[in-house]
Amino acid sequence: MNNIMTLFIVLPILAFVLLALNFLLAPKNAYEAKASAYECGFLAIEGQTRSTFQIHFYIVAMLFLVFDLEILLLFPLAVTLYQVSTYGFVIGLIFFFVLTIGFILEIGSGAISLTNTHE
């Protein structure tokens, strides 16, 4: 069996089997808090249709996208590092250096923090 056959036949069968096992074996004890809609970490106020939205959630999401794309851009370099020789390695190091400087600036500005200081 070659790789294409595995990709188109075995993997969908495996996915359906695992989904069926999850459906059959997972506990089904739904309660009110689990079934309610999650609104960005804020509790819903009865009768209020609009609430303040902290920009911190947006900033964290944008930073996640930047660092996620960094992984996407470095994967081809990691795969072909033996073929791109020293030039490609230096370009990769410059990319890491610029990314590290940006990460240090984000930490210094307080965009990434474990405590909730943006209220």
C-alpha positions as CSV (number, residue, x, y, z in Angstrom):
1,M,0.0,0.0,0.0
2,N,1.5,3.3,-1.0
3,N,1.3,6.7,0.7
4,I,-1.5,8.1,-1.5
5,M,-3.7,5.1,-0.8
6,T,-3.1,5.5,3.0
7,L,-4.0,9.2,2.7
8,F,-7.3,8.7,0.9
9,I,-8.5,5.4,2.4
10,V,-7.0,4.6,5.8
11,L,-7.0,8.0,7.3
12,P,-10.7,8.8,6.8
13,I,-11.6,5.4,8.1
14,L,-9.4,6.0,11.2
15,A,-10.9,9.5,11.7
16,F,-14.5,8.1,11.6
17,V,-13.6,5.2,14.0
18,L,-12.1,7.7,16.5
19,L,-15.1,10.0,16.2
20,A,-17.5,7.1,16.8
21,L,-15.5,6.0,19.8
22,N,-15.6,9.5,21.2
23,F,-19.3,9.7,20.7
24,L,-20.0,6.4,22.3
25,L,-17.5,6.6,25.2
26,A,-17.6,10.2,26.2
27,P,-19.5,11.2,29.3
28,K,-22.7,13.1,28.6
29,N,-23.4,15.2,31.7
30,A,-24.3,18.6,30.4
31,Y,-25.1,21.3,32.9
32,E,-26.2,24.9,32.6
33,A,-22.8,26.6,32.6
34,K,-21.4,24.1,30.1
35,A,-24.3,24.6,27.7
36,S,-24.3,28.4,28.0
37,A,-22.6,30.7,25.5
38,Y,-19.1,31.9,26.4
39,E,-18.8,35.6,25.9
40,C,-15.1,36.5,26.0
41,G,-14.8,35.8,29.7
42,F,-17.4,38.3,30.8
43,L,-20.5,37.3,32.7
44,A,-23.7,38.3,30.9
45,I,-25.7,41.1,32.5
46,E,-29.4,40.6,32.2
47,G,-31.0,43.1,29.9
48,Q,-27.8,44.6,28.6
49,T,-27.2,44.1,24.9
50,R,-23.7,45.7,24.7
51,S,-20.8,45.4,27.0
52,T,-17.3,46.8,27.0
53,F,-14.7,44.7,25.2
54,Q,-11.1,44.8,26.4
55,I,-8.7,45.2,23.5
56,H,-6.2,42.9,25.3
57,F,-8.0,39.9,23.8
58,Y,-7.5,41.3,20.3
59,I,-3.8,42.0,21.0
60,V,-3.1,38.5,22.3
61,A,-4.9,37.0,19.2
62,M,-2.8,39.2,16.8
63,L,0.4,38.2,18.6
64,F,-0.5,34.6,18.4
65,L,-1.0,34.9,14.6
66,V,2.4,36.6,14.2
67,F,4.2,33.9,16.1
68,D,2.2,31.2,14.4
69,L,3.1,32.5,11.0
70,E,6.7,32.6,12.1
71,I,6.6,28.8,12.5
72,L,5.0,28.5,9.1
73,L,7.8,30.6,7.5
74,L,10.6,28.7,9.3
75,F,9.4,25.2,8.4
76,P,10.7,25.3,4.8
77,L,14.1,26.6,6.0
78,A,14.3,23.7,8.5
79,V,13.5,21.2,5.9
80,T,16.0,22.5,3.3
81,L,18.8,23.7,5.7
82,Y,21.4,21.3,4.1
83,Q,20.6,22.6,0.6
84,V,20.6,26.4,1.4
85,S,24.1,26.3,3.0
86,T,25.5,29.2,5.0
87,Y,23.5,31.9,3.1
88,G,20.2,30.4,4.1
89,F,21.4,29.8,7.6
90,V,22.4,33.5,8.0
91,I,19.0,34.6,6.6
92,G,17.3,32.4,9.2
93,L,19.4,33.9,12.0
94,I,18.5,37.4,10.8
95,F,14.8,36.4,10.8
96,F,15.1,35.0,14.3
97,F,17.0,38.2,15.5
98,V,14.2,40.5,14.2
99,L,11.6,38.3,15.7
100,T,13.4,38.3,19.0
101,I,13.6,42.1,19.0
102,G,9.9,42.3,18.3
103,F,9.1,39.8,21.1
104,I,11.3,41.8,23.6
105,L,9.5,45.0,22.6
106,E,6.1,43.3,23.1
107,I,7.1,42.2,26.6
108,G,8.5,45.6,27.4
109,S,5.3,47.4,26.3
110,G,3.2,45.1,28.5
111,A,1.2,43.6,25.6
112,I,2.0,40.1,26.9
113,S,1.4,39.8,30.6
114,L,0.2,37.1,32.9
115,T,-1.6,39.4,35.3
116,N,-4.6,41.4,34.2
117,T,-3.1,44.9,34.3
118,H,-5.1,46.3,31.3
119,E,-8.3,47.1,33.1
